[in-house]
């Protein structure tokens, strides 16, 4: 699954560490999601989407 998490995070000038604190996960988890090495659970995807006031589909999408 691809995502535009890094782009959204960068737009708010948030480091991975700062953002990870906001969604209650480790910095390594955010790094893994951004590098497409880890797909978040549905509850985590919802937390991330709510943080950015976006739909899950606006952040996470299938690879083509």
C-alpha positions in Angstrom: 0.0 0.0 0.0 1.3 3.5 -0.8 0.7 6.6 1.2 1.3 10.3 1.2 2.0 10.5 4.9 5.4 12.1 4.5 4.0 14.9 2.3 1.2 15.7 4.7 3.6 15.6 7.7 6.1 17.9 5.9 3.3 20.4 5.0 2.8 20.8 8.8 6.6 21.0 9.5 6.3 18.0 11.8 9.2 15.6 12.4 8.5 11.9 12.5 9.2 12.0 16.3 6.7 14.9 16.9 4.0 13.3 14.7 4.5 9.8 16.2 3.8 11.4 19.7 0.5 12.9 18.3 -0.8 9.4 17.2 0.8 7.4 20.0 3.2 5.2 18.1 7.0 5.1 17.8 9.0 7.1 15.4 10.1 3.8 13.8 6.5 3.0 13.1 6.0 6.3 11.2 9.2 5.7 9.3 8.1 2.2 8.3 4.7 3.4 7.2 6.2 6.3 5.1 8.7 3.8 3.5 5.9 1.3 2.6 7.4 -1.3 4.9 4.4 -1.5 7.2 0.7 -1.1 6.7 -1.0 0.5 9.7 -3.9 -1.2 11.5 -7.3 0.3 10.8 -7.4 2.1 14.2 -4.0 3.7 13.5 -5.0 4.6 10.0 -8.1 6.3 11.4 -6.0 8.2 14.0 -3.7 9.4 11.2 -6.6 10.4 9.0 -8.4 12.2 11.9 -5.2 14.1 12.7 -5.0 15.5 9.2 -8.8 15.9 8.9 -8.8 13.6 5.8 -10.3 10.3 4.8 -8.2 7.2 5.1 -8.4 6.8 1.3 -6.9 10.3 0.9 -3.8 9.1 2.7 -3.5 5.4 2.0 -4.0 3.8 -1.4 -3.3 0.6 -3.3 -0.2 0.3 -5.5 -1.0 0.1 -9.1 
